Amino acid sequence: MTRKKKTRSLADKVTIRTGRRKDYKKWRHENPDQVTSSRRFVAKKQQQRKLQAVRKLARQQSGQTIAIHPDKAGDNSPGEPS
């Protein structure tokens, strides 16, 4: 049987929200509907996603095209031998 480690901290014994990080994390976990990201953070992430999409599109367009299954390009009914 394992023993609980003794702690000198009172953080575990606090039941009210005091502004400490641990208390805030607990409150945030219990109240997800009251927690929202800041507008600045949301705007930053939207900008990053747009930039990422532009870069991905540029990579796709600059890459070489390869023919997948080039010998079956004329077949329009898979599974039937002709």
N, C-alpha and C positions, 0 to 999 in steps of 0.2 A: 504494500500500500504506500502510495506516495504522499508526502506531506506538502502542504502549501507553504511556499517560501515566505518567510517573514519579511515584511516591508516596513520601512520607516515612513513611507509616503502616506498621506491621508487621502490621496486622490481616489482610491478605491472606495473609501468610506463616504465620500461626498455624494449626496443624493440631489442637491439642487444644482442648477446651471449657474456656474460661477464665471464663465468666460475662459476657463482653461481649455486647452486643446482637447483633452480627453473628454471633458464634459460636452464640449461642442460637437465632437464626433458622435457621441452617444445621442445627443439631441437631434443631430442631422439624420442619423440612422432611423430614429423613431418618428421623425416628421419629414418625410421626403417631399410632401406636397408643398411645404413652405420654403424649400430650398431651390433657388434658381441661380443660374450662372449670370455673371455680370454682362451687361451689353457690350462692354469693351472686349471681353473674352470671346463672346459669341461672334462678334464682328471679325476678330482676329482669326478665329478658326475657320470662318466662312472664306476669308481671303486666302488662307493657307490651302483650303480644299480646292478653290478655283485655280490657284497657281499649280497645284499638283495635277489637276485635270488637264491643264494646258500643256504641261510638261509631258504627261503621258501621251496625249494626242500627238505631240511633236515627235516623240520617240516612235510611235506606231507608224507615222507617215514617213519618217526618214529610214525606217528599217526596210530590208529587202523582202520581197514577197516570195513565198515558196509554194510550190504546187503540191497539195496534199492529194494522194491517190491520183496521180496524173494518168495512169492507164485506164482508170474507170471514169474518165470525164464524160464520155459519150453515153454511158449507161444511165437510163432514167428509171429502170425498175430493178432495184437491188434484190438479190436473192434468186433471180431467174437466170439460168445460163442461156446465152444466145449463140 
